Amino acid sequence: MNHCFKIITALALSAAAATGQAADHLSMPTEQAPGFFRERVGTALLTALYDGDFSLKPTLLKGMAADSIQHLLAQMFQDSGPVVQTAVNAYLVQTADQLVLVDAGAAACFGPTMGHIVSNLQAAGYQPEDVDVVLLTHMHPDHICGLVDGDGQAVFSRATVWGAGDEAAYWLDPAIARQAAESNRPFFAMAQQAIAPYRKAGRFRTFAPGDALPAGFSVVPSPGHTPGHTSYLFHSEADNLLIWGDIIHAYAVQLPHPEVSIEFDTTPARAIESRQRLLQQVAGEKLLVAGAHMPFPGVGHIRKDEQGYHWVPVEFGPLKPLN
């Protein structure tokens, strides 16, 4: 009996030593998995693309006491310190006929934590030249700078870029840029630089509410965050998807309290109205939602709660088969 025990003990110690030795030779990964996620929408394929993240100061949120904001952030286990991590997402929709990208990310406009749209698009099996259409929710740098590379050349060399007429009239007007506060002028310059090569090539188009868009998309005006901020409703078979841009920046606060605005809003009252209207719509119609600043992949549903609304993210799983 003692002899058997000694043998078993020796084998166990030998195995433990071997495991430790193997672990010593393993390098610790330093990067996250590629930032893309797929979800079927009718016969189309939605791919969420992670551009990166930025640090949002809770003090930028307006319309609620600071201690109440910190309480809401803490309830969602978000860092209740001076900044909160906020994702930047873009969305690729592949139909039988076209590949449509909604927003293009920040490229190098906001530093090293963003600018990963192209690498994640490639990780998902696509190339920038595969994109036929880019739809812009609005022309803030974290949504538009990714249209061009470091030399100012078009990243999506075949794509036509579409933006709301009201948005283009604001951000692309040199006279308005000159009249803007000095701190805001770089935003105008970045928008104009991002659009320039597409404009020059005749591949920039504007639309008005009610105009037809490519590949099953329709315009859902949602102004306030910017003058022409636009959400997009995509329909395929029996499925509907709303890609809503910057309706929400801080989901832990603005879902239970849609009346809270953010300092980036051009017209806060209109932004609040757009948010309240769209939240009521997507909750009532049980629409699938994709949000530019929701936690990656930013795809899910909105549930009406006793106080405001609640985010219900989609679960990872196999793609639904095509009928």
LINWOZI-V248527 format. One record per backbone hydrogen bond with DSSP energy under -0.5 kcal/mol. NH is the residue of the N-H (numbers start at 1). CO is the residue of the C=O. Records with the same first field share a line. If there is no record, write none. Layout:
NH->CO ; CO
//
This chain:
5->1
6->2
7->3
8->4
9->5
10->6
11->7
12->8
13->9
14->10
15->11
16->12
17->13
18->14
19->15
20->16
21->17
22->18
23->19
24->20
25->21 ; 22
26->23
29->27
36->34
37->48
39->46
41->44
44->41
45->94
46->39
47->92
48->37 ; 46
49->90
50->35
51->49 ; 88
52->88
53->113
54->86
56->54 ; 84
57->55
58->56
60->57
61->58
62->261
69->65
70->66
71->67
72->68
73->69
74->70
75->71
76->72 ; 73
77->74
78->73
84->56
86->54
88->52
89->292
90->49
91->102
92->47
93->100
94->45 ; 92
95->93 ; 98
100->93 ; 98
101->133
102->91
103->101 ; 135
104->143
109->106
111->108
114->111
116->51
120->116
121->117
122->118
123->119
124->120
125->122
126->121
130->127
131->128
132->99
133->99
134->160
135->101
136->162
137->135
143->140
144->140
145->141
146->105
147->144
148->145
149->153
152->149
155->147
156->147
157->155
159->156
160->132
161->203
162->134
163->205
165->207
168->164
169->165
170->166
171->167
172->168
173->170
174->172
177->173
178->174
179->175
180->176 ; 177
184->181
185->181 ; 182
187->184
188->184
189->185
190->186
191->187
192->188
193->189
194->190
195->191
196->192
197->193
198->195
199->195
200->196
201->197
202->199
203->198
205->161
207->163
211->208
213->217
217->214
218->233
220->231
222->229
224->226
225->222
229->226
230->137
231->220
232->243
233->218
234->232 ; 241
235->216
236->239
239->236
241->234
242->288
243->232 ; 241
244->242 ; 290
247->244
251->249
253->250
254->250
255->251
257->253
260->257
261->62
263->60
265->262
266->224 ; 225
267->224
270->267
271->267
272->268
273->269
274->270
275->271
276->272
277->273
278->274
279->275
280->276
281->277
282->278
283->279
284->280
285->281
286->282
287->282
288->240
289->300
290->242
291->298
292->245
293->245
294->291
298->295
300->289
301->312
303->310
305->308
308->306
309->255
310->303
312->301
313->311
314->299
//
